């Protein structure tokens, strides 16, 4: 584990070893959020990766359908 310092402009540098391991490029976007008092950075994932995350989810009669939106 490595430590980084927050600059006066509130910037941090991702250590080189981690940048190379994750294949990060200059200008690449990352998701940042706070969860239980910790800062998390994540690579954005395509929406197609969400397919199948809710197996067994049951469709209720009152649920909206695509046709209800238009």
C-alpha positions in Angstrom: 0.0 0.0 0.0 1.3 3.4 -0.9 0.4 6.9 0.5 -0.2 10.0 -1.5 -0.5 13.7 -0.4 -3.3 16.0 -1.3 -1.9 19.1 -3.0 -3.0 22.7 -2.2 -5.3 22.4 -5.3 -6.8 19.2 -3.8 -5.1 17.0 -6.4 -3.5 13.6 -5.8 -1.1 11.6 -8.0 -1.9 8.0 -8.7 1.4 6.1 -8.2 3.2 4.9 -11.3 3.0 1.2 -10.4 -0.8 1.4 -10.0 -1.2 3.4 -13.2 0.7 0.8 -15.1 -1.1 -2.2 -13.5 -4.6 -0.7 -14.3 -3.4 0.6 -17.7 -4.6 4.2 -16.9 -4.1 6.8 -19.6 -3.8 10.6 -19.3 -7.2 12.2 -19.7 -9.1 9.0 -18.9 -12.2 9.4 -16.7 -12.6 7.7 -13.4 -15.7 7.4 -11.2 -15.2 8.9 -7.7 -17.5 8.5 -4.7 -17.6 8.3 -0.9 -18.8 5.2 0.8 -18.7 4.7 4.6 -16.2 7.5 5.0 -13.8 6.2 2.3 -13.0 7.7 -1.1 -13.3 5.2 -3.9 -12.0 5.5 -7.5 -13.3 3.1 -10.2 -12.9 2.6 -13.9 -16.3 3.2 -15.6 -17.8 0.0 -16.9 -20.1 -0.5 -19.9 -23.8 -0.8 -19.2 -23.7 -4.2 -20.8 -21.9 -5.6 -17.7 -25.1 -5.0 -15.7 -26.9 -7.8 -17.6 -27.9 -10.6 -15.2 -27.2 -8.8 -11.9 -30.7 -9.5 -10.6 -31.4 -13.1 -11.4 -34.8 -14.3 -10.1 -36.3 -10.7 -10.0 -40.0 -11.2 -10.4 -42.1 -8.9 -12.6 -45.1 -7.5 -10.6 -48.4 -6.5 -12.3 -48.0 -2.9 -11.1 -44.4 -2.6 -12.6 -44.1 -0.1 -15.4 -43.5 -1.3 -18.9 -41.6 0.4 -21.7 -44.9 1.3 -23.3 -46.0 3.2 -20.2 -43.1 5.7 -20.6 -44.2 7.2 -23.9 
